[in-house]
């Protein structure tokens, strides 16, 4: 069992290594896909790491910023989430999904921030 896990992990890491001249968007998409996969299993820190890696590889990848914002939001890092959403919207102003995610974040986050603290 332990060997199977090690082999699976080695194959997954090899897939991300790829050739040196690989397309940055393809590499970033692989990181995003991996992030989504681990987030679905509740491994949010790993997901955030993968999405951060994706935007390091391709800083123009709006969907990666969107996913990263969701990850930050889930982890309670609301300032970072806002920055990531804003970058995603800047990169893809016509992307309805990104805009909806950002609008919902602002609605909830801004309302929560405006509520008085309960004693």
Buried (B, 14 or more C-beta within 10 A) or exposed (E): EEEEEEEEEEEEEEEBEEEEEEEBBEBBBBBBEBBBBBBEEEBBEBBBBBBBBBBEBBEEBBBBBBBBBBBBBBBEBBEBBBBBBEBBBEBBEEBEEBBEBBEEBEEEBEEEEEEEEEE
